């Protein structure tokens, strides 16, 4: 029902915008208006609204997968966990995993046995892996530290614990939060946003009867406004 209401409302609003832009733009540029302008605006509004509503439906099912050019991300949060087992290495030997639990609502973890804060390295050795018991899996998943070839850690902000050949990871600053890298994320988002622009141009050119050059110019403006101001509001509405 929400998406149907959204489609109807967008059709009216976009049709009104197309009609206003065409009246002002064509009256100024061509000294004449295209025939049946209100019907053309309604048809163009329906096309754009159908596209935007479909995008909202995809976004609601998987937030962030396809987003605007200024907001899309190449990874998504796959799960949040409040405990893990930390594996330390002393010399060439890995020690028995030690269980750590989250401290309240913070990003800090402490030992379940002695409340000692988690550190990636100290006098007891350096952490080489974390074990996460993920939902739906019988065995814990091992996330290996991205230790440099010389055997040292990167800077804290660059330290990650990775699984599945780096396709999934946890940042040191966000332990317990497992992220998955989205394959083809850049190409997919460029295609979605490019299609969005192409539809504005198509609506303004053959439908509203602007010349191609003017359709591209007005289309770029409408595309930019929609991307920066309208789409974030729509995505927030459908994911509330």
C-alpha positions in Angstrom: 0.0 0.0 0.0 2.8 2.4 0.8 4.5 1.9 -2.6 1.2 2.3 -4.4 0.5 5.6 -2.5 4.0 6.7 -3.2 3.6 6.0 -6.9 0.4 8.0 -7.1 1.8 10.9 -5.2 5.0 11.0 -7.2 3.1 10.9 -10.5 1.1 14.0 -9.5 4.2 15.9 -8.3 6.5 14.9 -11.2 3.7 15.7 -13.7 3.3 19.1 -12.2 7.0 19.8 -12.3 7.2 18.6 -16.0 4.3 20.8 -16.9 5.7 23.8 -15.2 9.2 23.3 -16.7 7.7 22.8 -20.1 5.5 25.9 -20.0 8.3 28.1 -18.8 11.1 26.5 -20.8 9.3 26.1 -24.1 7.6 29.5 -23.9 11.0 31.1 -23.5 13.0 28.9 -25.9 10.5 28.2 -28.7 7.8 30.8 -28.3 5.3 27.9 -28.6 4.2 24.9 -26.5 3.9 21.3 -27.4 0.4 20.0 -28.1 -1.5 18.2 -25.3 1.1 19.3 -22.7 -0.9 18.3 -19.6 -1.3 14.7 -21.0 2.3 14.6 -21.9 3.3 15.7 -18.4 1.1 13.1 -16.9 2.6 10.3 -19.0 6.1 11.5 -18.2 5.3 11.7 -14.6 4.0 8.2 -14.6 7.2 6.9 -16.2 9.5 8.7 -13.8 7.3 7.7 -10.8 7.3 4.1 -11.8 11.1 4.1 -12.0 11.5 5.8 -8.6 8.9 3.6 -6.9 10.6 0.5 -8.2 13.9 1.8 -6.9 12.3 2.4 -3.5 11.0 -1.1 -3.5 14.5 -2.5 -4.1 16.0 -0.2 -1.5 13.5 -1.3 1.1 14.3 -5.0 0.5 18.1 -4.4 0.6 19.0 -0.9 1.9 22.0 0.6 0.3 22.5 -1.9 -2.5 21.5 0.6 -5.1 21.7 4.2 -3.9 22.5 7.6 -5.3 25.9 8.5 -6.6 26.7 10.5 -3.5 25.6 7.8 -1.0 26.1 4.3 -2.3 28.5 2.0 -0.5 30.5 -0.9 -1.7 29.8 -3.1 1.4 26.8 -3.9 3.6 26.5 -4.8 7.3 25.9 -8.6 7.4 25.6 -9.1 11.2 26.4 -7.7 14.6 27.7 -10.0 17.3 28.3 -9.3 21.0 31.0 -11.9 21.6 33.9 -13.6 19.9 36.9 -15.8 20.6 40.3 -14.2 20.2 43.3 -16.3 19.1 46.8 -15.0 20.1 50.1 -16.1 18.7 53.3 -16.3 20.8 56.3 -17.0 18.7 55.0 -19.6 16.1 52.4 -21.1 18.4 48.7 -20.1 18.5 47.2 -20.2 22.0 43.8 -21.4 23.1 41.0 -19.1 22.1 39.8 -16.7 24.8 36.2 -15.5 24.9 35.5 -11.8 24.9 32.1 -10.1 25.3 30.9 -6.6 24.4 31.0 -4.0 27.2 27.4 -2.7 27.4 26.5 -0.7 24.2 30.0 0.3 23.4 32.4 -1.0 20.8 34.8 -2.3 23.5 35.2 -5.9 24.4 36.5 -7.5 27.6 37.5 -11.0 28.6 34.6 -13.1 29.9 36.9 -14.6 32.6 38.8 -11.6 34.1 37.2 -8.5 32.5 40.5 -7.6 30.9 40.0 -5.3 27.9 40.7 -6.8 24.4 43.9 -5.5 22.7 45.3 -6.6 19.4 48.8 -7.1 21.0 50.3 -7.0 24.4 52.8 -8.9 26.6 50.6 -12.0 26.1 51.2 -12.0 22.3 49.5 -10.7 19.2 46.0 -11.5 18.0 46.1 -13.3 14.7 42.4 -14.2 14.3 39.0 -13.9 15.8 36.3 -16.6 15.8 32.7 -15.6 15.3 29.8 -18.0 15.9 27.6 -16.8 13.1 23.8 -17.4 12.9 22.9 -20.6 11.1 26.5 -22.1 11.2 27.6 -25.0 13.3 31.2 -24.0 13.4 32.7 -20.6 14.2 34.0 -18.5 11.3 37.6 -17.6 11.5 38.5 -13.9 10.6 42.3 -13.6 10.1 44.1 -10.3 10.9 45.5 -8.5 7.9 49.1 -8.7 9.3 51.8 -7.2 7.1 54.5 -9.4 5.5 57.0 -8.2 8.1 54.7 -9.7 10.8 53.4 -6.4 12.2 50.0 -4.8 12.2 48.9 -1.9 10.0 47.8 1.3 11.6 44.7 0.7 13.9 42.4 2.4 11.4 43.6 0.0 8.7 43.5 -3.2 10.8 40.9 -5.7 9.6 40.0 -9.2 10.4 39.0 -11.0 7.2 37.2 -14.1 6.1 36.3 -15.6 2.7 39.5 -14.2 1.0 38.7 -10.7 2.2 35.1 -10.6 0.9 33.9 -10.3 4.5 35.6 -8.4 7.3 35.5 -6.6 10.6 37.3 -3.3 11.3 39.3 -3.0 14.5 37.2 0.0 15.4 34.0 -2.0 14.8 34.7 -5.4 16.2 31.6 -7.7 16.2 30.2 -6.0 13.1 30.7 -8.2 10.0 30.6 -6.5 6.6 30.4 -8.1 3.2 31.9 -6.4 0.1 29.3 -6.1 -2.6 30.6 -7.5 -5.9 29.9 -5.3 -8.9 28.6 -2.5 -6.5 30.2 0.3 -8.5 29.0 -0.9 -11.9 25.5 -1.6 -10.6 25.1 1.8 -9.0 26.5 3.6 -12.0 24.0 1.8 -14.2 21.1 2.6 -11.9 22.0 6.3 -11.7 22.8 6.5 -15.4 19.4 5.0 -16.2 17.8 7.5 -13.9 19.4 10.4 -15.9 18.6 8.7 -19.3 14.9 8.5 -18.3 14.7 12.2 -17.4 16.2 13.0 -20.8 13.9 10.6 -22.6 10.8 12.1 -20.9 11.9 15.7 -21.7 12.9 14.9 -25.3 10.3 12.7 -27.1 7.5 13.0 -24.5 7.6 16.7 -23.6 9.0 17.7 -27.0 12.2 19.6 -26.0 15.1 19.4 -28.4 17.7 16.9 -27.5 20.2 19.5 -26.3 17.7 21.2 -24.1 16.4 17.9 -22.8 19.9 17.0 -21.7 20.4 20.3 -19.9 17.0 20.3 -18.1 17.4 16.5 -17.5 20.7 17.1 -15.7 19.2 19.6 -13.4 16.1 17.5 -12.6 18.3 14.4 -12.1 20.6 16.3 -9.7 17.8 17.7 -7.7 16.1 14.3 -7.5 19.3 12.6 -6.5 20.3 15.0 -3.8 17.0 16.1 -2.3 14.2 13.7 -3.3 15.6 10.2 -3.3 17.2 10.3 0.3 13.8 11.4 1.6 12.0 8.6 -0.3 14.5 6.0 0.9 14.1 7.2 4.5 10.3 7.0 4.2 10.2 3.4 2.9 12.7 2.1 5.4 11.2 3.6 8.6 
